[in-house]
Amino acid sequence: MLSMSNVSPSPGTPMAASPLTRACLEIDEYAAGLGWDRPARLFALVDTARLRRQEPRLAHQLGVDADDAGRMSLTPVEQDELPAGMPLDKFLGTIAWPDAVVGCALTVERLMLPPSAEAAVPQGLSDKQLAKWVAAHPERQEVRLTVAVLRDGSRESAVRLREKDSPTEVLTGASLVPGLAEALAATFS
């Protein structure tokens, strides 16, 4: 497990209004620091003040100090690596979170096409064939998606294009990656 609380946002990182947006951007910045071409990463989101109060040793081990508890309300805690070769949707279907986890987040890299390319998608392709077709498309863009959800249904996403790899170029919004947000929310069912 790795706490993200000791990762300082780089200069130019936008200030976020909500704790969930801050946690999502913090995870995005952490993933950006690791570079591209990385496997998906899963994070538990815990209430920082509760963590400090109920698990002071763990909070100390994760680098959460009293200033962090007062300044932030969510602490991302990186989980073990996702199993290699297992489809993401199947893996997410196996997750059950303890009550202390108030939310979760996932960061994953994908290839995306602009909406204008949708009409050109060949019909009847398998998932593997579609992935190959997208990978060969001249308008494809590599993106890192970070999606965070809370038990109460709150959602946030951050999308970073590889070609505009800067903290000031990260797009955020609650409904940018609805399918992944739904899959993460289902881990609390």
N, C-alpha and C positions, 0 to 999 in steps of 0.2 A: 504494500500500500504506500502511496505517496500523497502527501498533502500538497495542495497547490498554494496554500496560504503564504508560503515563503517566496513565491515567484512574483517579482515586482513587474507591473506593467511597464512596457517600454515607453519612452517619451513619444507623445503623439497618440497614444491609445486613448480613444474617446472615453469620457466618464459615462457610466451607465446609471440610469435612474433606479432600476429595481435590483434587488439582490440576485434574482435569477439571471438577469441580463449580465450583471457583473460576473457571476460565476461562469456563465457561458463564454464571455469574452476572456476570462482568465484561463479557461481550458483551451480556447482557441490560441491564445498567446503561448501557452505552454507547448502545445502541439507544434506551433510554428517554430519554436526554439529547437525542436527535435529535427526539423527538416521535413522534406517531402519523401514520398515513397515508403511510408510507414504503415504498419497494420492498424486496424481500428483499435480504439482504446475506450474502455468503459470506466465511468466514474460514479461513485455514490456521492450524493449531496447530503451533508449533515448540517444541522443547525449548530453554528459555531459556539454560541453561548452555552447550549445544552452539552456539547462535547466537552467544553472546558469545565463545566460544573460536574458532569457525571463521570467523565473519564479524563481526569487531569493528567495522568501519566501518558495516556495515548495522545492527548492534545499536545503535551510537551514533545513527545517523540515525533509528531507530525509537524512540529514547528509553529504551532498555534499558541501565541502568547496573549497576555491580557489585552494588549493594544488591538490585536487581531479580533478578539472576541467582541470588543466594543465597536470596531470599525466595520466589520463584515457580519453578514448574517448567515452565509452559507460557506461551508468548506468542502471543496471537491476532494475526494479521496480516490485515487486511481486503484482499480481492481486488477486482479491477475490478467495476464494476456488471454485474449479470446482464443478458443481452440482453432488450430489451423485446419483448414479444409471444411469446416462446418459452415454452412450458409448462415449469414447474419440473422435472418428471420427465425431460423430454427433455434439458434443459440439464444436469442432473446426470449423465445418461448420457454426456455428452461430456467429462467431467473426468478427468484423469489427474494424480496428484500426484507430484512428485519425492520421492526417498527422504528428504530432509531434513524433509519434512512428516510429523509423527507423528500428526496428526489433522486434522479439519476441523469446522467448525460453520456453521450457517445460522440466520439469524433471519428470520422471515416473519410477517406479520399475516394472520389468518384470522377468519372468522365461525364460531362453534360453537354448537351447540344442546345443551341438557341431555339426558341419556339418556331422560328421560320423553317427549321429542318424537320419538324414533326410530320409534315405532309409527305416527305420523301422516304419515311421509314417503310421498308418492305414488309408486307403482311406475311404472317405465318412463320416467322422466325422463332426458333427456340431461344431461351435466355442466353445460351452460349453463343449462338449465331448473332443475336442482337448485340451482345457485348462486343463481338468482333467487328460488326458493322459500325458501331459507334466509335470504337477505337481507331478505325480507318477513316472516319469522316473528317474532311478538312476543316470544319468549323467546330470541332470538339474543343472543350476546355476542361482542364484539370481543376477540380475544386476540392477544398476540404470543408466538410460539413460538420458543424458541431451543433448538436441538438440536446436541449435540456428540458426536463419536465419535472413537475412536482406532483405529489400525491393529490393535491387539491385541483389538479387539472391545468395549472399554469404551464405555459410553454414558452420557449425562446429558442432561436436558432441563430447561428453565425455562419456565413458563407464567405470563404476566402478563395479567390482565384489565384492559381499558381502564377499567372502572368502579371498579377498586381499584388504580389506578396508583401503587403504592408499593413500594419495595424490600423492605419487610417482609411484603408480601402475595404474593410470588412463590412459586409452587409448584414444587418440584424433585423429580426422580425419574428413574431410569434408563429406565423403560418408559412414560412418559407419552405419547410420540408415536412409537410403534413403526414406523409406516410410513415416516416421514421419516428416522428413525434407520437403517432398512434401506437406504433410498436413498442416504444419505450414506456408509454403510459400503461400499456397492457401488462407490463412487468409488475405493476402494483395491484392487479386484479386478483 
